[in-house]
Amino acid sequence: MGSLSTRERILEAGLKVLFRQGYIGSGIRDVVAEAGIPLGSFTNYFRTKESFVAEVLDRYFANLKTLVSKALNDKSLTPRQRLKRYLEIISGRLQRGKWNRGCLIGDLSLEASLQSKLLRKRLEEIFREWRTPFAQCIAEAQAASEIDSKFEPTDLAEFLLASWEGAILRMKVEGGPAALDRFEKIVFETVFKK
Protein backbone atom coordinates (compact mmCIF):
# COMPACT_ATOMS: atom_id res chain seq x y z
CA MET A 1 0.00 0.00 0.00
CA GLY A 2 1.39 3.41 -0.98
CA SER A 3 2.01 6.25 1.39
CA LEU A 4 -0.64 8.84 2.08
CA SER A 5 -0.84 11.89 -0.11
CA THR A 6 0.18 15.19 1.44
CA ARG A 7 -3.48 16.24 1.55
CA GLU A 8 -4.44 13.06 3.40
CA ARG A 9 -1.57 13.51 5.84
CA ILE A 10 -2.75 17.05 6.58
CA LEU A 11 -6.33 15.88 7.18
CA GLU A 12 -5.26 13.01 9.44
CA ALA A 13 -2.94 15.32 11.36
CA GLY A 14 -5.76 17.84 11.69
CA LEU A 15 -8.00 15.32 13.40
CA LYS A 16 -5.29 14.46 15.91
CA VAL A 17 -4.49 18.11 16.60
CA LEU A 18 -8.15 19.08 16.98
CA PHE A 19 -8.73 16.29 19.49
CA ARG A 20 -5.58 17.14 21.40
CA GLN A 21 -5.71 20.97 21.38
CA GLY A 22 -9.23 21.93 20.35
CA TYR A 23 -10.30 24.39 17.68
CA ILE A 24 -9.14 27.54 19.40
CA GLY A 25 -5.92 26.03 20.75
CA SER A 26 -4.73 24.63 17.44
CA GLY A 27 -3.19 26.46 14.53
CA ILE A 28 -2.01 25.63 11.04
CA ARG A 29 1.56 25.36 12.34
CA ASP A 30 0.45 22.64 14.75
CA VAL A 31 -1.21 20.69 11.95
CA VAL A 32 1.73 20.82 9.55
CA ALA A 33 4.14 19.93 12.36
CA GLU A 34 1.99 16.88 13.16
CA ALA A 35 1.87 15.97 9.44
CA GLY A 36 5.63 16.50 9.07
CA ILE A 37 5.31 18.86 6.11
CA PRO A 38 6.38 22.45 5.39
CA LEU A 39 4.03 25.25 6.42
CA GLY A 40 3.52 26.41 2.84
CA SER A 41 2.12 23.03 1.83
CA PHE A 42 -1.07 23.65 3.79
CA THR A 43 -2.22 26.52 1.57
CA ASN A 44 -1.77 24.36 -1.52
CA TYR A 45 -4.76 22.32 -0.34
CA PHE A 46 -6.82 24.51 2.00
CA ARG A 47 -7.65 28.21 1.82
CA THR A 48 -8.37 28.78 5.50
CA LYS A 49 -8.29 27.02 8.86
CA GLU A 50 -12.07 27.22 8.89
CA SER A 51 -12.51 25.43 5.55
CA PHE A 52 -9.90 22.87 6.60
CA VAL A 53 -11.69 22.13 9.89
CA ALA A 54 -14.98 21.80 8.00
CA GLU A 55 -13.41 19.10 5.85
CA VAL A 56 -11.93 17.30 8.85
CA LEU A 57 -15.38 17.45 10.45
CA ASP A 58 -17.01 16.02 7.32
CA ARG A 59 -14.55 13.12 7.25
CA TYR A 60 -15.13 12.47 10.94
CA PHE A 61 -18.90 12.50 10.43
CA ALA A 62 -18.64 10.13 7.44
CA ASN A 63 -16.83 7.66 9.70
CA LEU A 64 -19.41 8.15 12.44
CA LYS A 65 -22.25 7.49 9.98
CA THR A 66 -20.63 4.12 9.23
CA LEU A 67 -20.78 3.26 12.94
CA VAL A 68 -24.39 4.46 13.15
CA SER A 69 -25.32 2.30 10.18
CA LYS A 70 -23.50 -0.73 11.61
CA ALA A 71 -25.52 -0.50 14.82
CA LEU A 72 -28.90 0.77 13.70
CA ASN A 73 -29.24 -1.37 10.57
CA ASP A 74 -28.45 -4.67 12.31
CA LYS A 75 -31.80 -6.39 11.82
CA SER A 76 -30.68 -9.34 13.97
CA LEU A 77 -31.38 -7.02 16.93
CA THR A 78 -34.61 -5.38 18.00
CA PRO A 79 -34.76 -1.60 17.45
CA ARG A 80 -34.23 -0.92 21.16
CA GLN A 81 -31.24 -3.27 21.20
CA ARG A 82 -29.82 -1.46 18.16
CA LEU A 83 -29.92 1.85 20.03
CA LYS A 84 -28.03 0.26 22.92
CA ARG A 85 -25.60 -1.32 20.47
CA TYR A 86 -24.69 2.11 19.10
CA LEU A 87 -23.84 3.36 22.60
CA GLU A 88 -21.74 0.23 23.19
CA ILE A 89 -19.79 0.74 19.95
CA ILE A 90 -19.04 4.37 20.77
CA SER A 91 -18.21 3.55 24.40
CA GLY A 92 -15.69 0.98 23.15
CA ARG A 93 -14.01 3.59 20.96
CA LEU A 94 -13.94 6.09 23.84
CA GLN A 95 -12.40 3.46 26.11
CA ARG A 96 -9.67 2.78 23.55
CA GLY A 97 -8.99 6.54 23.67
CA LYS A 98 -8.52 6.21 27.44
CA TRP A 99 -11.63 8.32 28.10
CA ASN A 100 -9.97 11.60 27.11
CA ARG A 101 -10.87 11.75 23.42
CA GLY A 102 -14.50 12.68 22.98
CA CYS A 103 -16.60 13.45 19.94
CA LEU A 104 -15.34 16.00 17.43
CA ILE A 105 -18.91 17.10 16.72
CA GLY A 106 -19.50 17.90 20.38
CA ASP A 107 -16.09 19.49 20.81
CA LEU A 108 -16.54 21.77 17.81
CA SER A 109 -20.09 22.61 18.88
CA LEU A 110 -18.67 24.02 22.11
CA GLU A 111 -15.70 25.86 20.64
CA ALA A 112 -16.17 26.65 16.99
CA SER A 113 -19.88 27.35 16.73
CA LEU A 114 -19.34 30.74 18.37
CA GLN A 115 -16.21 31.46 16.32
CA SER A 116 -17.31 30.45 12.83
CA LYS A 117 -20.59 30.85 10.97
CA LEU A 118 -19.42 28.28 8.42
CA LEU A 119 -18.76 25.65 11.09
CA ARG A 120 -21.93 26.49 13.03
CA LYS A 121 -23.99 26.01 9.87
CA ARG A 122 -22.24 22.73 9.08
CA LEU A 123 -22.74 21.48 12.63
CA GLU A 124 -26.46 22.28 12.42
CA GLU A 125 -26.65 20.26 9.18
CA ILE A 126 -24.76 17.38 10.77
CA PHE A 127 -27.08 17.24 13.77
CA ARG A 128 -30.14 17.20 11.48
CA GLU A 129 -28.64 14.41 9.38
CA TRP A 130 -27.37 12.52 12.42
CA ARG A 131 -30.77 12.38 14.11
CA THR A 132 -32.54 10.85 11.09
CA PRO A 133 -31.43 7.20 11.47
CA PHE A 134 -32.01 7.41 15.22
CA ALA A 135 -35.52 8.77 14.70
CA GLN A 136 -36.22 5.94 12.25
CA CYS A 137 -34.96 3.33 14.70
CA ILE A 138 -36.97 4.90 17.53
CA ALA A 139 -40.10 4.89 15.34
CA GLU A 140 -39.52 1.16 14.71
CA ALA A 141 -39.13 0.60 18.45
CA GLN A 142 -42.35 2.50 19.11
CA ALA A 143 -44.20 0.48 16.45
CA ALA A 144 -42.93 -2.71 18.13
CA SER A 145 -44.05 -1.37 21.55
CA GLU A 146 -40.46 -1.42 22.79
CA ILE A 147 -40.49 2.31 23.53
CA ASP A 148 -43.39 4.48 24.66
CA SER A 149 -44.99 6.48 21.85
CA LYS A 150 -45.71 9.54 23.99
CA PHE A 151 -43.00 11.59 22.24
CA GLU A 152 -42.22 12.07 18.57
CA PRO A 153 -39.32 9.95 17.29
CA THR A 154 -37.44 13.05 16.08
CA ASP A 155 -37.71 14.68 19.51
CA LEU A 156 -36.48 11.50 21.18
CA ALA A 157 -33.58 11.27 18.71
CA GLU A 158 -32.63 14.89 19.48
CA PHE A 159 -32.82 14.15 23.20
CA LEU A 160 -30.74 10.99 22.85
CA LEU A 161 -27.96 12.68 20.87
CA ALA A 162 -27.84 15.85 22.97
CA SER A 163 -27.79 13.90 26.23
CA TRP A 164 -25.20 11.45 24.93
CA GLU A 165 -22.95 14.32 23.85
CA GLY A 166 -23.30 15.78 27.35
CA ALA A 167 -22.34 12.44 28.88
CA ILE A 168 -19.26 12.32 26.64
CA LEU A 169 -18.22 15.78 27.83
CA ARG A 170 -18.57 14.67 31.46
CA MET A 171 -16.60 11.51 30.65
CA LYS A 172 -13.71 13.68 29.50
CA VAL A 173 -13.85 15.77 32.67
CA GLU A 174 -14.06 12.70 34.92
CA GLY A 175 -11.53 10.68 32.93
CA GLY A 176 -13.65 7.54 33.04
CA PRO A 177 -16.85 5.87 31.87
CA ALA A 178 -19.14 6.70 34.83
CA ALA A 179 -21.09 9.42 32.98
CA LEU A 180 -21.65 7.13 29.99
CA ASP A 181 -22.78 4.28 32.23
CA ARG A 182 -25.14 6.61 34.13
CA PHE A 183 -26.60 7.93 30.91
CA GLU A 184 -27.23 4.49 29.43
CA LYS A 185 -28.73 3.11 32.63
CA ILE A 186 -31.07 6.04 33.19
CA VAL A 187 -32.18 6.54 29.58
CA PHE A 188 -33.01 2.85 29.07
CA GLU A 189 -34.83 2.63 32.40
CA THR A 190 -36.90 5.78 31.81
CA VAL A 191 -37.29 7.28 28.34
CA PHE A 192 -36.52 4.08 26.43
CA LYS A 193 -37.83 1.56 28.96
CA LYS A 194 -39.67 -1.48 27.72
NORBELVEN-V528625 format. One record per helix or strand of 3 or more residues. SS is the DSSP state (H for helix, E for strand). FROM is the first residue (numbers start at 0). LEN is the number of residues. Records with the same first field share a line. If there is no record, write none. Layout:
SS = FROM-LEN, FROM-LEN
//
This chain:
H = 5-20, 27-8, 38-7, 48-24, 78-18, 103-8, 116-27, 152-22, 177-12
//
